[in-house]
Amino acid sequence: MSATARRHRRAAGSYRATQALRQAAGKPVVSLGTSGPYEALRQGDVMFMLARPMPGMAPELAAAIRLRRDATITGTCPSCGARRHGGPPRPGHPASAFFMHDEDCPAGDRAIDELVERTGWTGTA
Ligand SMILES: [Zn+2]
């Protein structure tokens, strides 16, 4: 496949993901089950595989995980207002996304990394 064909294929995949997210917005979110620290959620035709609050997790870490989940599902961070952006394609993933959270947002990577470190969370209950 040529570089141009790959670029067009990625653009088409990104467009389909954006359309699916738009059509899923506001529909009920249904849990499909958990696998370790992750939970599969379905909203319309979109499936999310997201970190989940777990038993034994420090309350502030569980709250940060909930904020992050809400941001991913709604497309807007409820804490800092960051919006979802399409991410680069990853092998085995039809779509990925990222947020540019504010520096002090509890749902951001740095804050969650610090909470994991500070609370000693190991990822198992
Ligand atoms: Zn945020």
Backbone and ligand atoms as CSV (ligand in chain L), in Angstrom:
chain,resi,resn,atom,element,x,y,z
A,1,MET,N,N,0.851,-1.184,0.000
A,1,MET,CA,C,0.000,0.000,0.000
A,1,MET,C,C,0.894,1.244,0.000
A,2,SER,N,N,0.545,2.193,-0.816
A,2,SER,CA,C,1.353,3.415,-0.915
A,2,SER,C,C,1.122,4.310,0.310
A,3,ALA,N,N,2.035,5.246,0.511
A,3,ALA,CA,C,1.907,6.178,1.637
A,3,ALA,C,C,0.615,6.987,1.525
A,4,THR,N,N,0.257,7.362,0.304
A,4,THR,CA,C,-0.976,8.130,0.096
A,4,THR,C,C,-2.195,7.294,0.457
A,5,ALA,N,N,-2.191,6.032,0.029
A,5,ALA,CA,C,-3.325,5.150,0.352
A,5,ALA,C,C,-3.434,4.948,1.854
A,6,ARG,N,N,-2.287,4.791,2.542
A,6,ARG,CA,C,-2.319,4.635,4.012
A,6,ARG,C,C,-2.878,5.893,4.671
A,7,ARG,N,N,-2.454,7.061,4.185
A,7,ARG,CA,C,-2.938,8.331,4.746
A,7,ARG,C,C,-4.453,8.450,4.550
A,8,HIS,N,N,-4.933,8.099,3.368
A,8,HIS,CA,C,-6.375,8.167,3.102
A,8,HIS,C,C,-7.137,7.173,3.973
A,9,ARG,N,N,-6.553,6.002,4.164
A,9,ARG,CA,C,-7.209,4.983,4.992
A,9,ARG,C,C,-7.314,5.471,6.445
A,10,ARG,N,N,-6.210,6.074,6.970
A,10,ARG,CA,C,-6.247,6.615,8.340
A,10,ARG,C,C,-7.275,7.731,8.461
A,11,ALA,N,N,-7.317,8.603,7.474
A,11,ALA,CA,C,-8.273,9.728,7.511
A,11,ALA,C,C,-9.702,9.193,7.511
A,12,ALA,N,N,-9.959,8.155,6.713
A,12,ALA,CA,C,-11.310,7.577,6.670
A,12,ALA,C,C,-11.661,6.956,8.019
A,13,GLY,N,N,-10.700,6.264,8.641
A,13,GLY,CA,C,-10.946,5.667,9.951
A,13,GLY,C,C,-11.223,6.723,11.000
A,14,SER,N,N,-10.452,7.808,10.970
A,14,SER,CA,C,-10.652,8.904,11.917
A,14,SER,C,C,-12.026,9.536,11.718
A,15,TYR,N,N,-12.427,9.709,10.447
A,15,TYR,CA,C,-13.735,10.293,10.155
A,15,TYR,C,C,-14.851,9.398,10.683
A,16,ARG,N,N,-14.729,8.083,10.440
A,16,ARG,CA,C,-15.759,7.149,10.920
A,16,ARG,C,C,-15.847,7.180,12.446
A,17,ALA,N,N,-14.697,7.231,13.121
A,17,ALA,CA,C,-14.697,7.266,14.589
A,17,ALA,C,C,-15.369,8.543,15.083
A,18,THR,N,N,-15.053,9.664,14.451
A,18,THR,CA,C,-15.655,10.937,14.854
A,18,THR,C,C,-17.170,10.897,14.658
A,19,GLN,N,N,-17.618,10.361,13.532
A,19,GLN,CA,C,-19.055,10.256,13.263
A,19,GLN,C,C,-19.728,9.348,14.296
A,20,ALA,N,N,-19.100,8.205,14.600
A,20,ALA,CA,C,-19.680,7.270,15.567
A,20,ALA,C,C,-19.785,7.926,16.945
A,21,LEU,N,N,-18.742,8.664,17.348
A,21,LEU,CA,C,-18.777,9.352,18.647
A,21,LEU,C,C,-19.894,10.399,18.668
A,22,ARG,N,N,-20.048,11.108,17.566
A,22,ARG,CA,C,-21.086,12.144,17.491
A,22,ARG,C,C,-22.479,11.508,17.608
A,23,GLN,N,N,-22.680,10.392,16.920
A,23,GLN,CA,C,-23.986,9.733,16.958
A,23,GLN,C,C,-24.262,9.066,18.302
A,24,ALA,N,N,-23.188,8.677,19.021
A,24,ALA,CA,C,-23.358,8.003,20.309
A,24,ALA,C,C,-23.627,8.995,21.437
A,25,ALA,N,N,-23.242,10.252,21.246
A,25,ALA,CA,C,-23.352,11.253,22.314
A,25,ALA,C,C,-24.772,11.291,22.871
A,26,GLY,N,N,-24.870,11.240,24.190
A,26,GLY,CA,C,-26.159,11.341,24.859
A,26,GLY,C,C,-26.883,10.020,25.014
A,27,LYS,N,N,-26.437,8.977,24.309
A,27,LYS,CA,C,-27.087,7.671,24.464
A,27,LYS,C,C,-26.651,7.050,25.792
A,28,PRO,N,N,-27.437,6.099,26.306
A,28,PRO,CA,C,-27.068,5.485,27.583
A,28,PRO,C,C,-25.732,4.756,27.493
A,29,VAL,N,N,-24.984,4.789,28.580
A,29,VAL,CA,C,-23.700,4.094,28.671
A,29,VAL,C,C,-23.947,2.792,29.427
A,30,VAL,N,N,-23.585,1.679,28.794
A,30,VAL,CA,C,-23.850,0.359,29.351
A,30,VAL,C,C,-22.526,-0.354,29.605
A,31,SER,N,N,-22.384,-0.921,30.790
A,31,SER,CA,C,-21.174,-1.694,31.094
A,31,SER,C,C,-21.264,-3.053,30.428
A,32,LEU,N,N,-20.179,-3.436,29.751
A,32,LEU,CA,C,-20.111,-4.748,29.106
A,32,LEU,C,C,-19.318,-5.738,29.942
A,33,GLY,N,N,-18.677,-5.236,30.991
A,33,GLY,CA,C,-17.902,-6.116,31.858
A,33,GLY,C,C,-16.539,-5.530,32.162
A,34,THR,N,N,-15.847,-6.167,33.090
A,34,THR,CA,C,-14.544,-5.679,33.519
A,34,THR,C,C,-13.464,-6.721,33.226
A,35,SER,N,N,-12.256,-6.222,33.109
A,35,SER,CA,C,-11.085,-7.072,32.967
A,35,SER,C,C,-9.982,-6.404,33.772
A,36,GLY,N,N,-9.734,-6.919,34.990
A,36,GLY,CA,C,-8.730,-6.296,35.859
A,36,GLY,C,C,-9.090,-4.845,36.126
A,37,PRO,N,N,-8.154,-3.936,35.900
A,37,PRO,CA,C,-8.412,-2.523,36.206
A,37,PRO,C,C,-9.177,-1.790,35.105
A,38,TYR,N,N,-9.698,-2.526,34.122
A,38,TYR,CA,C,-10.398,-1.899,33.005
A,38,TYR,C,C,-11.851,-2.329,32.949
A,39,GLU,N,N,-12.677,-1.461,32.354
A,39,GLU,CA,C,-14.078,-1.782,32.141
A,39,GLU,C,C,-14.432,-1.447,30.695
A,40,ALA,N,N,-15.132,-2.365,30.047
A,40,ALA,CA,C,-15.628,-2.124,28.690
A,40,ALA,C,C,-17.010,-1.495,28.806
A,41,LEU,N,N,-17.192,-0.366,28.157
A,41,LEU,CA,C,-18.457,0.365,28.182
A,41,LEU,C,C,-18.922,0.582,26.745
A,42,ARG,N,N,-20.233,0.523,26.551
A,42,ARG,CA,C,-20.789,0.746,25.221
A,42,ARG,C,C,-21.745,1.917,25.270
A,43,GLN,N,N,-21.595,2.794,24.301
A,43,GLN,CA,C,-22.532,3.912,24.140
A,43,GLN,C,C,-22.882,3.960,22.658
A,44,GLY,N,N,-24.106,3.598,22.319
A,44,GLY,CA,C,-24.471,3.498,20.907
A,44,GLY,C,C,-23.576,2.480,20.224
A,45,ASP,N,N,-22.953,2.876,19.134
A,45,ASP,CA,C,-22.065,1.975,18.397
A,45,ASP,C,C,-20.607,2.105,18.818
A,46,VAL,N,N,-20.350,2.839,19.900
A,46,VAL,CA,C,-18.979,3.080,20.342
A,46,VAL,C,C,-18.684,2.245,21.577
A,47,MET,N,N,-17.521,1.620,21.596
A,47,MET,CA,C,-17.069,0.901,22.787
A,47,MET,C,C,-15.847,1.610,23.348
A,48,PHE,N,N,-15.871,1.797,24.659
A,48,PHE,CA,C,-14.728,2.379,25.368
A,48,PHE,C,C,-14.129,1.311,26.263
A,49,MET,N,N,-12.830,1.249,26.342
A,49,MET,CA,C,-12.146,0.379,27.303
A,49,MET,C,C,-11.355,1.322,28.202
A,50,LEU,N,N,-11.854,1.484,29.438
A,50,LEU,CA,C,-11.324,2.538,30.297
A,50,LEU,C,C,-10.919,2.010,31.662
A,51,ALA,N,N,-9.946,2.685,32.273
A,51,ALA,CA,C,-9.590,2.375,33.651
A,51,ALA,C,C,-10.824,2.597,34.515
A,52,ARG,N,N,-10.921,1.820,35.593
A,52,ARG,CA,C,-12.101,1.943,36.449
A,52,ARG,C,C,-11.661,2.101,37.911
A,53,PRO,N,N,-12.505,2.772,38.705
A,53,PRO,CA,C,-12.237,2.814,40.143
A,53,PRO,C,C,-12.348,1.395,40.681
A,54,MET,N,N,-11.447,1.020,41.562
A,54,MET,CA,C,-11.446,-0.352,42.078
A,54,MET,C,C,-11.497,-0.358,43.602
A,55,PRO,N,N,-12.021,-1.453,44.176
A,55,PRO,CA,C,-12.012,-1.579,45.633
A,55,PRO,C,C,-10.581,-1.458,46.152
A,56,GLY,N,N,-10.423,-0.722,47.239
A,56,GLY,CA,C,-9.104,-0.551,47.824
A,56,GLY,C,C,-8.338,0.634,47.273
A,57,MET,N,N,-8.860,1.250,46.238
A,57,MET,CA,C,-8.214,2.413,45.629
A,57,MET,C,C,-8.478,3.631,46.523
A,58,ALA,N,N,-7.477,4.484,46.700
A,58,ALA,CA,C,-7.661,5.698,47.494
A,58,ALA,C,C,-8.800,6.523,46.891
A,59,PRO,N,N,-9.653,7.127,47.739
A,59,PRO,CA,C,-10.803,7.882,47.219
A,59,PRO,C,C,-10.424,8.963,46.213
A,60,GLU,N,N,-9.314,9.673,46.442
A,60,GLU,CA,C,-8.940,10.743,45.510
A,60,GLU,C,C,-8.490,10.171,44.158
A,61,LEU,N,N,-7.889,8.990,44.169
A,61,LEU,CA,C,-7.511,8.351,42.906
A,61,LEU,C,C,-8.763,7.847,42.178
A,62,ALA,N,N,-9.693,7.248,42.928
A,62,ALA,CA,C,-10.948,6.781,42.316
A,62,ALA,C,C,-11.707,7.971,41.710
A,63,ALA,N,N,-11.707,9.117,42.402
A,63,ALA,CA,C,-12.395,10.306,41.885
A,63,ALA,C,C,-11.731,10.795,40.594
A,64,ALA,N,N,-10.406,10.765,40.544
A,64,ALA,CA,C,-9.679,11.190,39.340
A,64,ALA,C,C,-9.986,10.251,38.174
A,65,ILE,N,N,-10.050,8.961,38.460
A,65,ILE,CA,C,-10.371,7.973,37.414
A,65,ILE,C,C,-11.791,8.224,36.887
A,66,ARG,N,N,-12.728,8.540,37.806
A,66,ARG,CA,C,-14.106,8.829,37.366
A,66,ARG,C,C,-14.147,10.082,36.468
A,67,LEU,N,N,-13.400,11.110,36.844
A,67,LEU,CA,C,-13.344,12.323,36.019
A,67,LEU,C,C,-12.822,11.997,34.624
A,68,ARG,N,N,-11.773,11.187,34.582
A,68,ARG,CA,C,-11.160,10.823,33.305
A,68,ARG,C,C,-12.131,10.010,32.435
A,69,ARG,N,N,-12.856,9.098,33.082
A,69,ARG,CA,C,-13.858,8.307,32.348
A,69,ARG,C,C,-14.946,9.222,31.782
A,70,ASP,N,N,-15.429,10.135,32.619
A,70,ASP,CA,C,-16.473,11.061,32.169
A,70,ASP,C,C,-15.969,11.904,30.993
A,71,ALA,N,N,-14.710,12.351,31.072
A,71,ALA,CA,C,-14.132,13.143,29.983
A,71,ALA,C,C,-14.102,12.330,28.695
A,72,THR,N,N,-13.647,11.089,28.795
A,72,THR,CA,C,-13.526,10.254,27.600
A,72,THR,C,C,-14.889,9.996,26.969
A,73,ILE,N,N,-15.881,9.714,27.795
A,73,ILE,CA,C,-17.208,9.373,27.272
A,73,ILE,C,C,-17.926,10.602,26.707
A,74,THR,N,N,-17.835,11.728,27.413
A,74,THR,CA,C,-18.572,12.910,26.958
A,74,THR,C,C,-17.785,13.739,25.941
A,75,GLY,N,N,-16.457,13.589,25.940
A,75,GLY,CA,C,-15.641,14.376,25.024
A,75,GLY,C,C,-15.164,15.678,25.626
A,76,THR,N,N,-15.594,15.973,26.856
A,76,THR,CA,C,-15.169,17.203,27.533
A,76,THR,C,C,-14.834,16.883,28.981
A,77,CYS,N,N,-13.666,17.317,29.443
A,77,CYS,CA,C,-13.277,17.066,30.827
A,77,CYS,C,C,-14.166,17.885,31.758
A,78,PRO,N,N,-14.848,17.232,32.722
A,78,PRO,CA,C,-15.712,17.978,33.629
A,78,PRO,C,C,-14.925,18.857,34.595
A,79,SER,N,N,-13.622,18.643,34.709
A,79,SER,CA,C,-12.817,19.428,35.635
A,79,SER,C,C,-12.199,20.653,34.969
A,80,CYS,N,N,-11.516,20.467,33.836
A,80,CYS,CA,C,-10.788,21.589,33.224
A,80,CYS,C,C,-11.366,22.025,31.880
A,81,GLY,N,N,-12.312,21.264,31.355
A,81,GLY,CA,C,-12.933,21.654,30.087
A,81,GLY,C,C,-12.173,21.214,28.845
A,82,ALA,N,N,-11.072,20.458,29.021
A,82,ALA,CA,C,-10.325,19.982,27.846
A,82,ALA,C,C,-11.247,19.162,26.955
A,83,ARG,N,N,-11.014,19.233,25.650
A,83,ARG,CA,C,-11.838,18.517,24.676
A,83,ARG,C,C,-11.064,17.337,24.089
A,84,ARG,N,N,-11.823,16.337,23.669
A,84,ARG,CA,C,-11.234,15.141,23.065
A,84,ARG,C,C,-10.709,15.464,21.670
A,85,HIS,N,N,-9.512,14.946,21.365
A,85,HIS,CA,C,-8.923,15.056,20.037
A,85,HIS,C,C,-8.619,13.659,19.539
A,86,GLY,N,N,-8.759,13.456,18.255
A,86,GLY,CA,C,-8.411,12.173,17.674
A,86,GLY,C,C,-6.919,11.943,17.798
A,87,GLY,N,N,-6.552,10.744,18.167
A,87,GLY,CA,C,-5.148,10.415,18.328
A,87,GLY,C,C,-4.618,9.651,17.135
A,88,PRO,N,N,-3.324,9.398,17.134
A,88,PRO,CA,C,-2.746,8.631,16.037
A,88,PRO,C,C,-3.245,7.193,16.072
A,89,PRO,N,N,-3.394,6.576,14.913
A,89,PRO,CA,C,-3.858,5.184,14.895
A,89,PRO,C,C,-2.866,4.272,15.596
A,90,ARG,N,N,-3.389,3.306,16.333
A,90,ARG,CA,C,-2.556,2.329,17.018
A,90,ARG,C,C,-2.940,0.948,16.521
A,91,PRO,N,N,-1.966,0.074,16.337
A,91,PRO,CA,C,-2.290,-1.272,15.852
A,91,PRO,C,C,-3.325,-1.948,16.742
A,92,GLY,N,N,-4.358,-2.497,16.154
A,92,GLY,CA,C,-5.383,-3.212,16.901
A,92,GLY,C,C,-6.454,-2.321,17.486
A,93,HIS,N,N,-6.327,-1.014,17.290
A,93,HIS,CA,C,-7.317,-0.078,17.820
A,93,HIS,C,C,-7.938,0.680,16.651
A,94,PRO,N,N,-9.254,0.624,16.519
A,94,PRO,CA,C,-9.877,1.352,15.420
A,94,PRO,C,C,-9.760,2.865,15.582
A,95,ALA,N,N,-9.623,3.328,16.814
A,95,ALA,CA,C,-9.497,4.764,17.032
A,95,ALA,C,C,-8.870,4.997,18.399
A,96,SER,N,N,-8.217,6.108,18.566
A,96,SER,CA,C,-7.710,6.501,19.884
A,96,SER,C,C,-7.921,8.000,20.018
A,97,ALA,N,N,-7.819,8.483,21.235
A,97,ALA,CA,C,-8.067,9.901,21.473
A,97,ALA,C,C,-7.167,10.383,22.599
A,98,PHE,N,N,-7.006,11.681,22.679
A,98,PHE,CA,C,-6.242,12.250,23.782
A,98,PHE,C,C,-6.858,13.583,24.192
A,99,PHE,N,N,-6.525,14.007,25.413
A,99,PHE,CA,C,-6.986,15.281,25.955
A,99,PHE,C,C,-5.760,16.078,26.380
A,100,MET,N,N,-5.819,17.380,26.208
A,100,MET,CA,C,-4.769,18.264,26.719
A,100,MET,C,C,-5.324,18.899,27.998
A,101,HIS,N,N,-5.293,18.132,29.103
A,101,HIS,CA,C,-5.821,18.634,30.370
A,101,HIS,C,C,-4.946,19.784,30.876
A,102,ASP,N,N,-5.554,20.672,31.661
A,102,ASP,CA,C,-4.787,21.728,32.318
A,102,ASP,C,C,-3.738,21.088,33.218
A,103,GLU,N,N,-2.658,21.812,33.472
A,103,GLU,CA,C,-1.561,21.300,34.295
A,103,GLU,C,C,-2.037,20.764,35.645
A,104,ASP,N,N,-3.017,21.453,36.251
A,104,ASP,CA,C,-3.464,21.056,37.590
A,104,ASP,C,C,-4.747,20.221,37.568
A,105,CYS,N,N,-5.146,19.734,36.408
A,105,CYS,CA,C,-6.378,18.941,36.324
A,105,CYS,C,C,-6.162,17.559,36.951
A,106,PRO,N,N,-7.049,17.153,37.863
A,106,PRO,CA,C,-6.885,15.838,38.503
A,106,PRO,C,C,-7.070,14.667,37.541
A,107,ALA,N,N,-7.657,14.914,36.369
A,107,ALA,CA,C,-7.855,13.833,35.389
A,107,ALA,C,C,-6.681,13.698,34.431
A,108,GLY,N,N,-5.703,14.592,34.531
A,108,GLY,CA,C,-4.557,14.549,33.627
A,108,GLY,C,C,-3.569,13.439,33.977
A,109,ASP,N,N,-2.759,13.087,33.007
A,109,ASP,CA,C,-1.780,12.007,33.201
A,109,ASP,C,C,-0.879,12.264,34.408
A,110,ARG,N,N,-0.351,13.479,34.494
A,110,ARG,CA,C,0.604,13.766,35.570
A,110,ARG,C,C,-0.050,13.634,36.939
A,111,ALA,N,N,-1.253,14.183,37.097
A,111,ALA,CA,C,-1.940,14.111,38.390
A,111,ALA,C,C,-2.240,12.663,38.766
A,112,ILE,N,N,-2.682,11.879,37.799
A,112,ILE,CA,C,-3.001,10.478,38.096
A,112,ILE,C,C,-1.726,9.707,38.401
A,113,ASP,N,N,-0.658,9.959,37.650
A,113,ASP,CA,C,0.624,9.298,37.955
A,113,ASP,C,C,1.064,9.630,39.379
A,114,GLU,N,N,0.933,10.906,39.756
A,114,GLU,CA,C,1.331,11.320,41.114
A,114,GLU,C,C,0.448,10.655,42.171
A,115,LEU,N,N,-0.856,10.551,41.900
A,115,LEU,CA,C,-1.759,9.903,42.861
A,115,LEU,C,C,-1.426,8.417,43.006
A,116,VAL,N,N,-1.125,7.772,41.907
A,116,VAL,CA,C,-0.746,6.352,41.954
A,116,VAL,C,C,0.512,6.198,42.806
A,117,GLU,N,N,1.480,7.075,42.564
A,117,GLU,CA,C,2.746,7.018,43.323
A,117,GLU,C,C,2.501,7.293,44.813
A,118,ARG,N,N,1.749,8.358,45.097
A,118,ARG,CA,C,1.543,8.788,46.490
A,118,ARG,C,C,0.712,7.802,47.289
A,119,THR,N,N,-0.298,7.206,46.631
A,119,THR,CA,C,-1.182,6.292,47.364
A,119,THR,C,C,-0.677,4.853,47.339
A,120,GLY,N,N,0.358,4.597,46.550
A,120,GLY,CA,C,0.918,3.254,46.518
A,120,GLY,C,C,0.047,2.254,45.782
A,121,TRP,N,N,-0.853,2.763,44.916
A,121,TRP,CA,C,-1.744,1.879,44.176
A,121,TRP,C,C,-0.931,0.986,43.239
A,122,THR,N,N,-1.189,-0.308,43.304
A,122,THR,CA,C,-0.432,-1.247,42.477
A,122,THR,C,C,-1.234,-1.806,41.318
A,123,GLY,N,N,-2.516,-1.430,41.243
A,123,GLY,CA,C,-3.339,-1.904,40.144
A,123,GLY,C,C,-4.085,-3.172,40.465
A,124,THR,N,N,-3.930,-3.663,41.677
A,124,THR,CA,C,-4.697,-4.845,42.089
A,124,THR,C,C,-5.372,-4.561,43.413
A,125,ALA,N,N,-6.558,-5.117,43.570
A,125,ALA,CA,C,-7.319,-4.893,44.804
A,125,ALA,C,C,-6.763,-5.758,45.930
L,1,ZN,ZN,ZN,-9.106,17.887,32.624
